[in-house]
């Protein structure tokens, strides 16, 4: 029914807003879930370096 759907959507929105208030990429870095935050302009070189290091560490 429309009322139930509307109330559910409102509640989901409130839960999502609370999640967004608590969680951020900066917080993830602080608690160790993320090692580094890479700026978009540095992403391609950082990926290249990481892949190069990975390939250098295995026998291919």
PDB file as gemmi writes it, atoms N, CA and C in Angstrom:
CRYST1    1.000    1.000    1.000  90.00  90.00  90.00 P 1                      
ATOM      1  N   UNK A   1       0.832  -1.176   0.000  1.00  0.00           N  
ATOM      2  CA  UNK A   1       0.000   0.000   0.000  1.00  0.00           C  
ATOM      3  C   UNK A   1       0.878   1.241   0.000  1.00  0.00           C  
ATOM      4  N   UNK A   2       0.354   2.344  -0.468  1.00  0.00           N  
ATOM      5  CA  UNK A   2       1.130   3.569  -0.692  1.00  0.00           C  
ATOM      6  C   UNK A   2       1.675   4.158   0.600  1.00  0.00           C  
ATOM      7  N   UNK A   3       0.878   4.125   1.668  1.00  0.00           N  
ATOM      8  CA  UNK A   3       1.330   4.694   2.946  1.00  0.00           C  
ATOM      9  C   UNK A   3       2.502   3.893   3.492  1.00  0.00           C  
ATOM     10  N   UNK A   4       2.380   2.583   3.460  1.00  0.00           N  
ATOM     11  CA  UNK A   4       3.460   1.714   3.957  1.00  0.00           C  
ATOM     12  C   UNK A   4       4.746   1.960   3.157  1.00  0.00           C  
ATOM     13  N   UNK A   5       4.629   2.047   1.854  1.00  0.00           N  
ATOM     14  CA  UNK A   5       5.787   2.288   0.999  1.00  0.00           C  
ATOM     15  C   UNK A   5       6.419   3.644   1.297  1.00  0.00           C  
ATOM     16  N   UNK A   6       5.595   4.646   1.490  1.00  0.00           N  
ATOM     17  CA  UNK A   6       6.087   5.987   1.792  1.00  0.00           C  
ATOM     18  C   UNK A   6       6.821   6.017   3.127  1.00  0.00           C  
ATOM     19  N   UNK A   7       6.252   5.378   4.143  1.00  0.00           N  
ATOM     20  CA  UNK A   7       6.881   5.332   5.467  1.00  0.00           C  
ATOM     21  C   UNK A   7       8.190   4.559   5.392  1.00  0.00           C  
ATOM     22  N   UNK A   8       8.184   3.435   4.677  1.00  0.00           N  
ATOM     23  CA  UNK A   8       9.403   2.635   4.535  1.00  0.00           C  
ATOM     24  C   UNK A   8      10.501   3.458   3.863  1.00  0.00           C  
ATOM     25  N   UNK A   9      10.160   4.146   2.777  1.00  0.00           N  
ATOM     26  CA  UNK A   9      11.151   4.968   2.082  1.00  0.00           C  
ATOM     27  C   UNK A   9      11.704   6.063   2.985  1.00  0.00           C  
ATOM     28  N   UNK A  10      10.856   6.661   3.793  1.00  0.00           N  
ATOM     29  CA  UNK A  10      11.305   7.690   4.723  1.00  0.00           C  
ATOM     30  C   UNK A  10      12.268   7.105   5.755  1.00  0.00           C  
ATOM     31  N   UNK A  11      11.944   5.939   6.291  1.00  0.00           N  
ATOM     32  CA  UNK A  11      12.799   5.303   7.296  1.00  0.00           C  
ATOM     33  C   UNK A  11      14.143   4.888   6.688  1.00  0.00           C  
ATOM     34  N   UNK A  12      14.115   4.339   5.486  1.00  0.00           N  
ATOM     35  CA  UNK A  12      15.361   3.962   4.813  1.00  0.00           C  
ATOM     36  C   UNK A  12      16.223   5.207   4.596  1.00  0.00           C  
ATOM     37  N   UNK A  13      15.599   6.307   4.225  1.00  0.00           N  
ATOM     38  CA  UNK A  13      16.328   7.562   4.053  1.00  0.00           C  
ATOM     39  C   UNK A  13      16.980   8.027   5.338  1.00  0.00           C  
ATOM     40  N   UNK A  14      16.279   7.881   6.455  1.00  0.00           N  
ATOM     41  CA  UNK A  14      16.844   8.275   7.750  1.00  0.00           C  
ATOM     42  C   UNK A  14      18.033   7.398   8.125  1.00  0.00           C  
ATOM     43  N   UNK A  15      17.910   6.101   7.896  1.00  0.00           N  
ATOM     44  CA  UNK A  15      19.020   5.185   8.191  1.00  0.00           C  
ATOM     45  C   UNK A  15      20.218   5.521   7.300  1.00  0.00           C  
ATOM     46  N   UNK A  16      19.964   5.788   6.029  1.00  0.00           N  
ATOM     47  CA  UNK A  16      21.049   6.142   5.104  1.00  0.00           C  
ATOM     48  C   UNK A  16      21.732   7.436   5.529  1.00  0.00           C  
ATOM     49  N   UNK A  17      20.962   8.413   5.958  1.00  0.00           N  
ATOM     50  CA  UNK A  17      21.540   9.688   6.403  1.00  0.00           C  
ATOM     51  C   UNK A  17      22.413   9.484   7.637  1.00  0.00           C  
ATOM     52  N   UNK A  18      21.965   8.664   8.571  1.00  0.00           N  
ATOM     53  CA  UNK A  18      22.758   8.370   9.771  1.00  0.00           C  
ATOM     54  C   UNK A  18      24.050   7.663   9.388  1.00  0.00           C  
ATOM     55  N   UNK A  19      23.969   6.695   8.479  1.00  0.00           N  
ATOM     56  CA  UNK A  19      25.157   5.984   8.003  1.00  0.00           C  
ATOM     57  C   UNK A  19      26.152   6.981   7.406  1.00  0.00           C  
ATOM     58  N   UNK A  20      25.652   7.887   6.567  1.00  0.00           N  
ATOM     59  CA  UNK A  20      26.526   8.871   5.930  1.00  0.00           C  
ATOM     60  C   UNK A  20      27.151   9.822   6.941  1.00  0.00           C  
ATOM     61  N   UNK A  21      26.454  10.131   8.023  1.00  0.00           N  
ATOM     62  CA  UNK A  21      27.022  11.002   9.064  1.00  0.00           C  
ATOM     63  C   UNK A  21      28.180  10.314   9.781  1.00  0.00           C  
ATOM     64  N   UNK A  22      28.079   9.010   9.953  1.00  0.00           N  
ATOM     65  CA  UNK A  22      29.081   8.260  10.718  1.00  0.00           C  
ATOM     66  C   UNK A  22      30.252   7.810   9.850  1.00  0.00           C  
ATOM     67  N   UNK A  23      29.972   7.369   8.640  1.00  0.00           N  
ATOM     68  CA  UNK A  23      30.994   6.744   7.802  1.00  0.00           C  
ATOM     69  C   UNK A  23      31.489   7.691   6.718  1.00  0.00           C  
ATOM     70  N   UNK A  24      32.793   7.683   6.532  1.00  0.00           N  
ATOM     71  CA  UNK A  24      33.412   8.458   5.464  1.00  0.00           C  
ATOM     72  C   UNK A  24      34.714   7.765   5.083  1.00  0.00           C  
ATOM     73  N   UNK A  25      35.258   8.143   3.944  1.00  0.00           N  
ATOM     74  CA  UNK A  25      36.523   7.541   3.541  1.00  0.00           C  
ATOM     75  C   UNK A  25      37.639   7.961   4.499  1.00  0.00           C  
ATOM     76  N   UNK A  26      37.539   9.164   5.055  1.00  0.00           N  
ATOM     77  CA  UNK A  26      38.538   9.594   6.031  1.00  0.00           C  
ATOM     78  C   UNK A  26      38.475   8.732   7.291  1.00  0.00           C  
ATOM     79  N   UNK A  27      37.274   8.419   7.738  1.00  0.00           N  
ATOM     80  CA  UNK A  27      37.121   7.552   8.912  1.00  0.00           C  
ATOM     81  C   UNK A  27      37.655   6.155   8.605  1.00  0.00           C  
ATOM     82  N   UNK A  28      37.377   5.667   7.414  1.00  0.00           N  
ATOM     83  CA  UNK A  28      37.878   4.346   7.023  1.00  0.00           C  
ATOM     84  C   UNK A  28      39.402   4.317   7.074  1.00  0.00           C  
ATOM     85  N   UNK A  29      40.039   5.398   6.655  1.00  0.00           N  
ATOM     86  CA  UNK A  29      41.501   5.461   6.729  1.00  0.00           C  
ATOM     87  C   UNK A  29      41.953   5.472   8.189  1.00  0.00           C  
ATOM     88  N   UNK A  30      41.261   6.227   9.026  1.00  0.00           N  
ATOM     89  CA  UNK A  30      41.630   6.312  10.443  1.00  0.00           C  
ATOM     90  C   UNK A  30      41.545   4.966  11.143  1.00  0.00           C  
ATOM     91  N   UNK A  31      40.562   4.145  10.800  1.00  0.00           N  
ATOM     92  CA  UNK A  31      40.396   2.856  11.479  1.00  0.00           C  
ATOM     93  C   UNK A  31      41.126   1.721  10.766  1.00  0.00           C  
ATOM     94  N   UNK A  32      41.809   2.036   9.662  1.00  0.00           N  
ATOM     95  CA  UNK A  32      42.623   1.032   8.991  1.00  0.00           C  
ATOM     96  C   UNK A  32      41.932   0.244   7.899  1.00  0.00           C  
ATOM     97  N   UNK A  33      40.707   0.587   7.561  1.00  0.00           N  
ATOM     98  CA  UNK A  33      40.010  -0.119   6.481  1.00  0.00           C  
ATOM     99  C   UNK A  33      40.528   0.301   5.109  1.00  0.00           C  
ATOM    100  N   UNK A  34      41.069   1.511   5.030  1.00  0.00           N  
ATOM    101  CA  UNK A  34      41.635   2.054   3.799  1.00  0.00           C  
ATOM    102  C   UNK A  34      43.048   2.500   4.128  1.00  0.00           C  
ATOM    103  N   UNK A  35      44.004   2.105   3.303  1.00  0.00           N  
ATOM    104  CA  UNK A  35      45.402   2.455   3.576  1.00  0.00           C  
ATOM    105  C   UNK A  35      45.747   3.869   3.143  1.00  0.00           C  
ATOM    106  N   UNK A  36      45.184   4.295   2.023  1.00  0.00           N  
ATOM    107  CA  UNK A  36      45.544   5.596   1.473  1.00  0.00           C  
ATOM    108  C   UNK A  36      44.376   6.133   0.658  1.00  0.00           C  
ATOM    109  N   UNK A  37      44.184   7.433   0.721  1.00  0.00           N  
ATOM    110  CA  UNK A  37      43.193   8.098  -0.122  1.00  0.00           C  
ATOM    111  C   UNK A  37      43.970   8.744  -1.262  1.00  0.00           C  
ATOM    112  N   UNK A  38      43.675   8.324  -2.476  1.00  0.00           N  
ATOM    113  CA  UNK A  38      44.418   8.792  -3.644  1.00  0.00           C  
ATOM    114  C   UNK A  38      43.574   9.808  -4.404  1.00  0.00           C  
ATOM    115  N   UNK A  39      44.149  10.967  -4.645  1.00  0.00           N  
ATOM    116  CA  UNK A  39      43.455  12.008  -5.408  1.00  0.00           C  
ATOM    117  C   UNK A  39      43.206  11.509  -6.834  1.00  0.00           C  
ATOM    118  N   UNK A  40      42.095  11.884  -7.430  1.00  0.00           N  
ATOM    119  CA  UNK A  40      41.790  11.428  -8.796  1.00  0.00           C  
ATOM    120  C   UNK A  40      42.924  11.685  -9.789  1.00  0.00           C  
ATOM    121  N   UNK A  41      43.592  12.801  -9.677  1.00  0.00           N  
ATOM    122  CA  UNK A  41      44.681  13.116 -10.603  1.00  0.00           C  
ATOM    123  C   UNK A  41      45.864  12.168 -10.448  1.00  0.00           C  
ATOM    124  N   UNK A  42      45.998  11.521  -9.290  1.00  0.00           N  
ATOM    125  CA  UNK A  42      47.109  10.591  -9.034  1.00  0.00           C  
ATOM    126  C   UNK A  42      46.714   9.135  -9.199  1.00  0.00           C  
ATOM    127  N   UNK A  43      45.453   8.868  -9.523  1.00  0.00           N  
ATOM    128  CA  UNK A  43      44.970   7.486  -9.530  1.00  0.00           C  
ATOM    129  C   UNK A  43      45.676   6.613 -10.570  1.00  0.00           C  
ATOM    130  N   UNK A  44      45.757   7.070 -11.806  1.00  0.00           N  
ATOM    131  CA  UNK A  44      46.382   6.250 -12.853  1.00  0.00           C  
ATOM    132  C   UNK A  44      47.840   5.927 -12.518  1.00  0.00           C  
ATOM    133  N   UNK A  45      48.673   6.909 -12.154  1.00  0.00           N  
ATOM    134  CA  UNK A  45      50.053   6.570 -11.790  1.00  0.00           C  
ATOM    135  C   UNK A  45      50.131   5.646 -10.570  1.00  0.00           C  
ATOM    136  N   UNK A  46      49.249   5.832  -9.605  1.00  0.00           N  
ATOM    137  CA  UNK A  46      49.261   4.978  -8.412  1.00  0.00           C  
ATOM    138  C   UNK A  46      48.906   3.541  -8.774  1.00  0.00           C  
ATOM    139  N   UNK A  47      47.920   3.362  -9.651  1.00  0.00           N  
ATOM    140  CA  UNK A  47      47.560   2.010 -10.095  1.00  0.00           C  
ATOM    141  C   UNK A  47      48.713   1.368 -10.861  1.00  0.00           C  
ATOM    142  N   UNK A  48      49.350   2.127 -11.724  1.00  0.00           N  
ATOM    143  CA  UNK A  48      50.491   1.611 -12.479  1.00  0.00           C  
ATOM    144  C   UNK A  48      51.594   1.156 -11.534  1.00  0.00           C  
ATOM    145  N   UNK A  49      51.911   1.987 -10.558  1.00  0.00           N  
ATOM    146  CA  UNK A  49      52.957   1.630  -9.592  1.00  0.00           C  
ATOM    147  C   UNK A  49      52.591   0.377  -8.807  1.00  0.00           C  
ATOM    148  N   UNK A  50      51.347   0.278  -8.375  1.00  0.00           N  
ATOM    149  CA  UNK A  50      50.915  -0.887  -7.591  1.00  0.00           C  
ATOM    150  C   UNK A  50      50.981  -2.162  -8.423  1.00  0.00           C  
ATOM    151  N   UNK A  51      50.531  -2.100  -9.662  1.00  0.00           N  
ATOM    152  CA  UNK A  51      50.585  -3.280 -10.536  1.00  0.00           C  
ATOM    153  C   UNK A  51      52.036  -3.650 -10.812  1.00  0.00           C  
ATOM    154  N   UNK A  52      52.875  -2.667 -11.056  1.00  0.00           N  
ATOM    155  CA  UNK A  52      54.296  -2.938 -11.306  1.00  0.00           C  
ATOM    156  C   UNK A  52      54.950  -3.612 -10.108  1.00  0.00           C  
ATOM    157  N   UNK A  53      54.651  -3.123  -8.909  1.00  0.00           N  
ATOM    158  CA  UNK A  53      55.201  -3.749  -7.696  1.00  0.00           C  
ATOM    159  C   UNK A  53      54.698  -5.180  -7.552  1.00  0.00           C  
ATOM    160  N   UNK A  54      53.432  -5.388  -7.833  1.00  0.00           N  
ATOM    161  CA  UNK A  54      52.868  -6.729  -7.734  1.00  0.00           C  
ATOM    162  C   UNK A  54      53.507  -7.688  -8.716  1.00  0.00           C  
ATOM    163  N   UNK A  55      53.680  -7.237  -9.953  1.00  0.00           N  
ATOM    164  CA  UNK A  55      54.301  -8.093 -10.964  1.00  0.00           C  
ATOM    165  C   UNK A  55      55.756  -8.385 -10.634  1.00  0.00           C  
ATOM    166  N   UNK A  56      56.452  -7.426 -10.054  1.00  0.00           N  
ATOM    167  CA  UNK A  56      57.855  -7.621  -9.696  1.00  0.00           C  
ATOM    168  C   UNK A  56      58.012  -8.624  -8.560  1.00  0.00           C  
ATOM    169  N   UNK A  57      56.954  -8.826  -7.787  1.00  0.00           N  
ATOM    170  CA  UNK A  57      57.067  -9.712  -6.621  1.00  0.00           C  
ATOM    171  C   UNK A  57      56.708 -11.164  -6.925  1.00  0.00           C  
ATOM    172  N   UNK A  58      56.312 -11.460  -8.165  1.00  0.00           N  
ATOM    173  CA  UNK A  58      55.962 -12.840  -8.529  1.00  0.00           C  
ATOM    174  C   UNK A  58      56.801 -13.294  -9.708  1.00  0.00           C  
ATOM    175  N   UNK A  59      56.992 -14.589  -9.800  1.00  0.00           N  
ATOM    176  CA  UNK A  59      57.701 -15.159 -10.947  1.00  0.00           C  
ATOM    177  C   UNK A  59      56.709 -15.381 -12.073  1.00  0.00           C  
ATOM    178  N   UNK A  60      56.942 -14.715 -13.196  1.00  0.00           N  
ATOM    179  CA  UNK A  60      56.069 -14.902 -14.364  1.00  0.00           C  
ATOM    180  C   UNK A  60      56.831 -15.461 -15.519  1.00  0.00           C  
TER     181      UNK A  60                                                      
END                                                                             
